Amino acid sequence: MSFRLASLLLLLGSGAAVPAGDYYIQFVNQKSYGAESGWWLGAQRYYSEDERNANSTFASIHEGNAGWERATWKLISAGPNEYYIKFVNQRGYGAADMHGWWLGAQRYYPKDKRNQGSTFASIQEGKDRATWERATWKLIRAGPNEYYIKFVNQRGYGAADMHGWWLGAQRFYPKDKRNQDSTFASLEEGNEGWERATWKLVVAEDTGFDFTNLLGNQPKGTSSMLASFLAVLVGAALVGVGVAIKKAQIKSDEMAEPLLVA
């Protein structure tokens, strides 16, 4: 494991804000109907049900660890603990055409609406257009490298009514099930606990994450905190090394035979 990756993993487990960068997003659990642990968040355009319209695709979680089941997502800082989430790539059907699309949710088409209190999540094209295509998401720590992902806002159809809804996935309705091994992701209203999934952020090692740019990618006000945190770590390590050297020196002196003087 490289130093920069080890440092990033340390920050993820430290309670600091999530560093902007590239990640795989893994479904951990959700206290609801048929949720599948260990499945990966992604998006494919293979079935007709995958296609929201010509410029957007429904997001889904997919079983498997061959690599193609998981998308790479880029977290881009949008404020303290808030992010835009961009689809980078996935080795799945039609994924190459969706590079740079944004994770969000809209309630415009009938097929957007899972039910009265939930909406299917989707990725939307728009890298060269206005910013209404991308949602703002808040990451709330749920454990080491694990988070709840909350929908904050999006300038799209019906998005204002979904402020505070939670990203998750359920297999209750027939329309939830993409196929036997994948489930459409959705936003769910409520704060009883079962509405929100727990997600694990896994650093995408093959994306060339640059640790030297870590501090510059943080939400405003976070850089100094991370710098202080790293300084404490380095200082503690140096103190530890110094103590170890001093102990070794003392032990060596104690074991040395007395000098004989003629």
SVG drawing of the C-alpha trace seen along z (x, -y; Angstrom):
<svg xmlns="http://www.w3.org/2000/svg" viewBox="-48 -28 96 42">
<polyline fill="none" stroke="black" stroke-width="0.4" points="0.0,0.0 1.4,-3.4 2.0,-6.2 -0.7,-8.4 -3.3,-5.7 -2.5,-4.7 -2.7,-8.4 -6.1,-8.8 -7.5,-5.7 -6.2,-7.0 -8.1,-10.3 -11.3,-8.4 -11.2,-6.6 -10.2,-9.6 -13.5,-11.5 -12.2,-14.3 -14.3,-15.4 -14.2,-12.9 -11.3,-13.9 -12.5,-14.8 -11.4,-12.1 -12.4,-8.9 -14.2,-6.1 -16.2,-2.9 -19.5,-3.2 -20.6,0.1 -24.0,0.9 -23.5,2.1 -27.0,2.5 -30.5,1.0 -33.3,2.0 -35.8,2.6 -37.1,5.0 -34.6,7.3 -31.6,5.0 -28.4,6.8 -25.1,6.3 -21.9,5.8 -23.4,4.8 -21.9,1.8 -23.4,-1.4 -23.2,-2.0 -25.3,-2.7 -25.8,-0.7 -27.8,-1.3 -28.6,2.3 -32.3,2.8 -35.0,0.4 -35.8,-0.1 -32.2,-1.5 -32.9,-4.5 -34.7,-7.4 -34.4,-9.4 -31.8,-10.0 -29.7,-12.0 -30.2,-10.2 -29.9,-6.7 -31.2,-5.1 -28.6,-4.2 -28.5,-0.7 -26.5,1.5 -25.1,4.7 -23.8,7.9 -20.3,9.2 -16.6,8.6 -15.3,9.1 -14.8,5.3 -17.3,4.4 -20.2,4.3 -18.9,1.2 -18.7,-2.3 -16.0,-4.7 -17.4,-7.9 -15.7,-11.3 -16.6,-13.3 -16.3,-17.0 -16.6,-19.4 -19.7,-21.5 -19.5,-22.7 -18.8,-21.3 -19.5,-17.6 -21.4,-18.2 -20.5,-16.9 -21.4,-16.6 -21.1,-13.0 -19.9,-12.4 -20.0,-9.1 -16.4,-8.5 -16.5,-5.1 -17.7,-1.5 -17.0,1.6 -20.6,2.2 -23.1,1.8 -23.3,-1.7 -21.2,-3.1 -18.6,-4.6 -21.1,-7.1 -22.0,-8.3 -18.6,-9.6 -19.0,-12.8 -22.8,-12.4 -24.0,-13.5 -25.8,-11.6 -29.2,-13.1 -32.9,-12.5 -36.0,-14.0 -39.7,-13.5 -40.8,-14.4 -41.7,-11.2 -44.1,-8.6 -41.2,-6.1 -39.1,-8.5 -41.6,-7.9 -41.1,-4.7 -44.0,-5.6 -45.3,-8.7 -42.4,-8.8 -39.5,-7.6 -37.9,-8.4 -35.5,-6.4 -32.0,-7.9 -30.4,-8.6 -27.3,-10.1 -27.8,-13.0 -25.7,-14.4 -24.8,-18.0 -21.0,-18.6 -21.3,-21.4 -24.6,-22.8 -26.1,-24.4 -25.7,-22.9 -29.3,-21.8 -28.3,-18.2 -26.3,-17.6 -27.6,-17.1 -25.8,-18.2 -25.3,-15.3 -24.4,-15.3 -22.2,-12.5 -23.0,-11.7 -20.6,-9.3 -22.1,-6.0 -18.9,-4.1 -15.3,-3.6 -15.4,-4.5 -19.2,-4.2 -21.7,-6.9 -25.4,-7.8 -25.9,-9.7 -28.5,-12.5 -30.1,-14.4 -29.6,-18.1 -31.0,-19.8 -31.0,-19.9 -32.4,-22.4 -34.5,-19.8 -38.1,-18.8 -39.6,-17.9 -36.2,-18.0 -37.3,-20.7 -39.8,-18.2 -37.0,-15.7 -34.7,-17.7 -33.4,-15.5 -34.3,-12.2 -31.9,-9.3 -30.1,-7.2 -30.8,-3.5 -32.1,-0.5 -35.0,1.9 -36.3,5.0 -40.0,4.8 -41.8,3.7 -41.3,5.5 -40.0,2.2 -37.2,2.2 -35.6,5.2 -33.4,4.5 -32.6,8.2 -31.8,11.1 -28.4,9.6 -29.1,5.9 -31.6,3.4 -32.4,-0.2 -31.2,-2.8 -33.7,-5.2 -34.2,-8.1 -36.6,-7.5 -38.3,-10.1 -38.2,-9.7 -36.1,-9.7 -37.1,-6.4 -33.8,-4.8 -35.0,-2.1 -35.2,-4.6 -31.5,-5.2 -28.8,-2.8 -25.3,-2.6 -22.7,-3.0 -18.9,-2.2 -16.5,-4.4 -13.7,-2.4 -10.7,-4.3 -10.4,-3.7 -6.6,-2.9 -6.3,-2.7 -7.4,-6.3 -4.1,-8.0 -5.3,-9.8 -2.8,-12.5 -2.2,-12.9 -0.3,-16.1 -3.6,-17.8 -5.6,-16.4 -5.7,-19.6 -6.7,-21.7 -9.7,-19.5 -11.3,-20.0 -14.4,-22.1 -13.6,-25.6 -12.1,-25.6 -11.1,-22.0 -7.6,-22.3 -6.1,-23.8 -7.8,-21.0 -6.3,-18.3 -2.9,-20.0 -3.0,-20.1 -4.1,-16.5 -1.3,-15.4 1.2,-17.5 0.2,-15.8 0.6,-12.4 4.0,-13.2 5.1,-14.7 3.9,-11.7 5.8,-9.4 9.0,-11.5 8.6,-11.5 8.1,-7.7 11.2,-7.2 13.2,-9.5 12.0,-7.6 12.8,-4.2 16.4,-5.5 16.9,-6.8 15.8,-3.5 18.1,-1.5 21.0,-3.8 20.3,-3.4 20.1,0.3 23.3,0.4 25.1,-1.7 23.9,0.7 25.1,3.7 28.5,2.3 31.5,3.5 33.2,0.9 36.3,-0.7 39.5,0.6 42.0,-2.2 45.7,-1.2"/>
</svg>
